[in-house]
Amino acid sequence: MEETLCNVEFLKNNNTYIARVQSDLGGMREYRSSSFEEVLEQVIIDLQEEFETAM
C-alpha cells in the first residue's frame, strides 16, 4: 500500500525559484532563492531532518 509522505512543488517567478513543501509532520513551508540548486539543497536538508527525527 502506498502512502504519500510529502508534496513538493517547484516554481520559478522571474529570477526567483520557489519550493513549496507540505507534509503531515512539518506542515506547509516555502523556500526562495535566486539559485535552483540552493532551493533544492534546502528542501533536501529539511526533509532529511524531518524524516530522521520521525523514525
FENHU-V565202 format. One line per field, one symbol per residue. phi: phi as a letter, one per 30 degrees, with the letter a starting at -180 (. if undefined). burial: I if it has 9 or more other C-alpha atoms within 8 Angstrom, else O. Layout:
BEGIN
phi->???
burial->???
END
This chain:
BEGIN
phi->.dbdcacbbcbbbhcccbccbbbddcicbbbbadcdddddddddddddddddddd
burial->OOOOOOIOOOOOOOOIIIIIIIIOOOOOOOIIIOOOOOIIOIIOOOOOOIOOOOO
END
